[in-house]
C-alpha cells in the first residue's frame, strides 16, 4: 500500500512424519510440524501435531479420523463492502499475533461391489487471531497504520460431506455434496454476534 513501511521476513519449516501399521486393520500416519516466522523485531514459532488414521471395520467398511494444528503468519485482510480487488496480505507483528487453527475430521467409507465407493465425513475447525477491518475503516485510509484499523477475533468452520465415486466400467465419475458453515466473531463488530464469513457456502454440489 502507498506509504507503508517495508517489512523483510523469513519463514521456515521442519517436519517429521511416519506411517504405522498395527495389525491388519489399523493404519496410522503421525507427524510433528515445526514452523517459524522471523523479522527484525519478532520471532514467532510453533509446534503443530498432525494425526490421521484408518481402521478397517470389515473388508468393505472403514472408519477414518484426523486431527491437525496449524499456524499461519500471513493474514488476509479484505474489505467486503466495495466491489474492488482490495485483498491485502499483511504479516504477523507484535500487536497482531499469528493465526492459529485446530481441525478434527471423522468419517466412514464403504466399497460397494468393488466398483463404487461411498463415504460420509464430518469436520470442525477452530480459528483464533483472525483480523477484520473495523467499522468504517478501509485500505484507502493510508494516514493510519493498518494495525490501527483492524479488529482481532475468532472463527469456526464445520460441516459434513457425502461422496459417491464409481471407479471402473464404461461410465465413471463422482458426485459430492457438502453442507457447511463458516462464521467469524469479533467483540466490536456486528454487536459482538457471530456472522457468516465471505467463504460461507451452505450447499455445494459437485458432479
RODO-2510 file (C-alpha; in nm, 4 decimals, decimal comma):
residues 207
     n   res          X          Y          Z
     1     x     0,0000     0,0000     0,0000
     2     x     0,1083     0,3560    -0,0553
     3     x     0,3392     0,4848     0,2175
     4     x     0,3524     0,1550     0,4078
     5     x     0,6819     0,0528     0,5653
     6     x     0,8529    -0,2461     0,4106
     7     x     0,8980    -0,5487     0,6327
     8     x     1,1524    -0,8154     0,5420
     9     x     1,0851    -1,1533     0,6984
    10     x     1,1774    -1,5188     0,6712
    11     x     0,9508    -1,8191     0,7171
    12     x     1,0969    -2,1610     0,7924
    13     x     0,9636    -2,5132     0,8381
    14     x     1,0735    -2,8520     0,9620
    15     x     0,8587    -3,1624     0,9873
    16     x     0,8814    -3,5325     1,0562
    17     x     0,6175    -3,7980     0,9967
    18     x     0,5830    -4,1722     0,9631
    19     x     0,3296    -4,4399     0,8778
    20     x     0,2466    -4,7118     1,1280
    21     x     0,0585    -5,0333     1,0631
    22     x    -0,0855    -5,2056     1,3678
    23     x    -0,2173    -5,5457     1,2783
    24     x    -0,4125    -5,5963     0,9583
    25     x    -0,6835    -5,3396     1,0298
    26     x    -0,5288    -5,0212     1,1713
    27     x    -0,3045    -4,7803     0,9800
    28     x    -0,1822    -4,4517     1,1298
    29     x     0,0083    -4,1533     0,9946
    30     x     0,1523    -3,9303     1,2685
    31     x     0,3802    -3,6302     1,2451
    32     x     0,5069    -3,3131     1,4058
    33     x     0,5376    -2,9880     1,2107
    34     x     0,7606    -2,7026     1,3329
    35     x     0,7298    -2,3601     1,1729
    36     x     0,8642    -2,0134     1,2409
    37     x     0,8482    -1,6548     1,1221
    38     x     1,1397    -1,4166     1,1747
    39     x     1,1704    -1,0447     1,1038
    40     x     1,3805    -0,7668     1,2529
    41     x     1,1628    -0,7382     1,5657
    42     x     0,9749    -1,0654     1,6101
    43     x     1,0368    -1,4379     1,6128
    44     x     0,7194    -1,6470     1,6168
    45     x     0,7264    -2,0258     1,6143
    46     x     0,5004    -2,3206     1,6897
    47     x     0,4883    -2,6994     1,7148
    48     x     0,1916    -2,8488     1,5334
    49     x     0,0955    -3,2157     1,5739
    50     x    -0,0711    -3,3945     1,2838
    51     x    -0,2512    -3,7297     1,3012
    52     x    -0,4655    -3,9402     1,0719
    53     x    -0,5799    -4,2978     1,0940
    54     x    -0,7862    -4,5609     0,9170
    55     x    -0,9451    -4,8657     1,0758
    56     x    -1,0974    -5,1475     0,8696
    57     x    -1,4213    -5,2466     1,0381
    58     x    -1,4792    -5,5048     0,7655
    59     x    -1,3118    -5,5652     0,4311
    60     x    -1,5568    -5,3211     0,2723
    61     x    -1,6215    -5,0702     0,5532
    62     x    -1,3583    -4,8435     0,7074
    63     x    -1,3502    -4,5641     0,9667
    64     x    -1,1188    -4,2630     0,9175
    65     x    -1,0247    -3,9828     1,1556
    66     x    -0,7717    -3,6991     1,1628
    67     x    -0,6508    -3,4127     1,3811
    68     x    -0,4255    -3,1217     1,2837
    69     x    -0,2979    -2,7978     1,4349
    70     x    -0,1782    -2,5190     1,2038
    71     x    -0,0278    -2,1721     1,2435
    72     x    -0,0243    -1,9062     0,9704
    73     x     0,1952    -1,5960     0,9873
    74     x     0,0495    -1,4019     0,6935
    75     x    -0,3029    -1,2610     0,7368
    76     x    -0,5567    -1,1967     0,4619
    77     x    -0,7136    -0,8538     0,5148
    78     x    -1,0136    -0,7977     0,2916
    79     x    -1,2868    -0,5382     0,2508
    80     x    -1,6187    -0,6942     0,1537
    81     x    -1,8122    -0,3654     0,1335
    82     x    -1,6703    -0,2450    -0,2003
    83     x    -1,6521    -0,4267    -0,5322
    84     x    -1,2789    -0,3800    -0,5870
    85     x    -0,9877    -0,6262    -0,5545
    86     x    -0,8633    -0,4878    -0,2236
    87     x    -0,7388    -0,8082    -0,0615
    88     x    -0,4136    -0,7475     0,1253
    89     x    -0,1672    -0,9913     0,2776
    90     x    -0,0174    -0,8488     0,5980
    91     x     0,2399    -1,0048     0,8337
    92     x     0,2181    -1,1006     1,1978
    93     x     0,3547    -0,8288     1,4250
    94     x     0,3979    -0,7585     1,7948
    95     x     0,0335    -0,6462     1,8029
    96     x    -0,1174    -0,8894     1,5503
    97     x    -0,0335    -1,2451     1,6501
    98     x    -0,0220    -1,5385     1,4037
    99     x    -0,3444    -1,7111     1,3103
   100     x    -0,3919    -2,0480     1,4741
   101     x    -0,6308    -2,3319     1,3991
   102     x    -0,7230    -2,6811     1,5125
   103     x    -0,9243    -2,9205     1,2979
   104     x    -1,0785    -3,2596     1,3577
   105     x    -1,2458    -3,4817     1,0989
   106     x    -1,4021    -3,8266     1,1001
   107     x    -1,5923    -4,0378     0,8548
   108     x    -1,6948    -4,3736     0,7158
   109     x    -1,6163    -4,5196     0,3739
   110     x    -1,7876    -4,8199     0,2169
   111     x    -1,6943    -5,0055    -0,1029
   112     x    -1,9989    -5,1375    -0,2871
   113     x    -1,9488    -5,4377    -0,5183
   114     x    -1,5841    -5,3325    -0,5699
   115     x    -1,6915    -5,0727    -0,8271
   116     x    -1,8394    -4,7924    -0,6203
   117     x    -1,7189    -4,6151    -0,3069
   118     x    -1,9490    -4,4240    -0,0743
   119     x    -1,8213    -4,2016     0,2063
   120     x    -1,9669    -3,9686     0,4691
   121     x    -1,7384    -3,7321     0,6606
   122     x    -1,7759    -3,4533     0,9126
   123     x    -1,5280    -3,1867     1,0250
   124     x    -1,4919    -2,8992     1,2710
   125     x    -1,2253    -2,6269     1,2639
   126     x    -1,1493    -2,3652     1,5312
   127     x    -0,9563    -2,0488     1,4360
   128     x    -0,8111    -1,7698     1,6507
   129     x    -0,6268    -1,4388     1,5973
   130     x    -0,8262    -1,3591     1,2830
   131     x    -0,8410    -0,9979     1,1634
   132     x    -1,1107    -0,7850     1,0025
   133     x    -1,1434    -0,4137     0,9248
   134     x    -1,3050    -0,2000     1,1932
   135     x    -1,6377    -0,0358     1,1069
   136     x    -1,5714     0,2453     0,8611
   137     x    -1,2058     0,1513     0,8029
   138     x    -1,0534     0,0525     0,4687
   139     x    -0,7209     0,0241     0,2954
   140     x    -0,7816     0,3633     0,1275
   141     x    -0,7075     0,5344     0,4601
   142     x    -0,3291     0,5486     0,4230
   143     x    -0,2896     0,8034     0,7014
   144     x    -0,3219     0,5278     0,9599
   145     x    -0,1185     0,2197     1,0318
   146     x    -0,3164    -0,0827     0,9134
   147     x    -0,2826    -0,2327     1,2626
   148     x    -0,4952     0,0559     1,3973
   149     x    -0,7746    -0,0267     1,1527
   150     x    -0,8387    -0,3912     1,2364
   151     x    -1,0192    -0,5974     1,4962
   152     x    -0,8900    -0,9324     1,6191
   153     x    -1,1359    -1,2171     1,6685
   154     x    -1,2039    -1,5848     1,6173
   155     x    -1,3861    -1,8141     1,3809
   156     x    -1,5005    -2,1667     1,3133
   157     x    -1,5947    -2,3846     1,0170
   158     x    -1,7873    -2,7092     1,0275
   159     x    -1,9882    -2,9336     0,8044
   160     x    -2,0492    -3,2753     0,6537
   161     x    -1,9712    -3,4175     0,3112
   162     x    -2,1304    -3,7082     0,1243
   163     x    -1,9302    -3,8532    -0,1620
   164     x    -2,0057    -4,1264    -0,4184
   165     x    -1,7453    -4,2427    -0,6704
   166     x    -1,7622    -4,5040    -0,9476
   167     x    -1,4089    -4,6020    -1,0477
   168     x    -1,4470    -4,8727    -1,3111
   169     x    -1,6699    -4,9541    -1,6079
   170     x    -1,7669    -4,7631    -1,9230
   171     x    -1,9148    -4,4862    -1,7113
   172     x    -1,7111    -4,3467    -1,4220
   173     x    -1,7153    -4,0335    -1,2127
   174     x    -1,8200    -3,8917    -0,8780
   175     x    -2,0843    -3,6849    -0,7027
   176     x    -2,0087    -3,4846    -0,3892
   177     x    -2,2359    -3,2787    -0,1684
   178     x    -2,1200    -3,0601     0,1207
   179     x    -2,3307    -2,8858     0,3849
   180     x    -2,1106    -2,6396     0,5713
   181     x    -2,0907    -2,3230     0,7802
   182     x    -1,8074    -2,0672     0,8153
   183     x    -1,8511    -1,7961     1,0780
   184     x    -1,6474    -1,5211     1,2455
   185     x    -1,6926    -1,3333     1,5720
   186     x    -1,5378    -1,0016     1,6804
   187     x    -1,6257    -0,8196     2,0028
   188     x    -1,6633    -0,4798     1,8314
   189     x    -1,8288    -0,5873     1,5055
   190     x    -2,1934    -0,6827     1,4486
   191     x    -2,2651    -0,6101     1,8176
   192     x    -2,0344    -0,8964     1,9116
   193     x    -2,2576    -1,1537     1,7395
   194     x    -2,1158    -1,4201     1,5019
   195     x    -2,1704    -1,3607     1,1308
   196     x    -2,1153    -1,5670     0,8121
   197     x    -1,7763    -1,5125     0,6522
   198     x    -1,7307    -1,4389     0,2816
   199     x    -1,6402    -1,8038     0,2125
   200     x    -1,9537    -1,9383     0,3803
   201     x    -2,1181    -2,1724     0,1284
   202     x    -2,4135    -2,3513     0,2784
   203     x    -2,4661    -2,6012    -0,0038
   204     x    -2,2043    -2,7216    -0,2509
   205     x    -2,2808    -2,9857    -0,5130
   206     x    -2,0115    -3,1169    -0,7472
   207     x    -2,0571    -3,3725    -1,0244
***
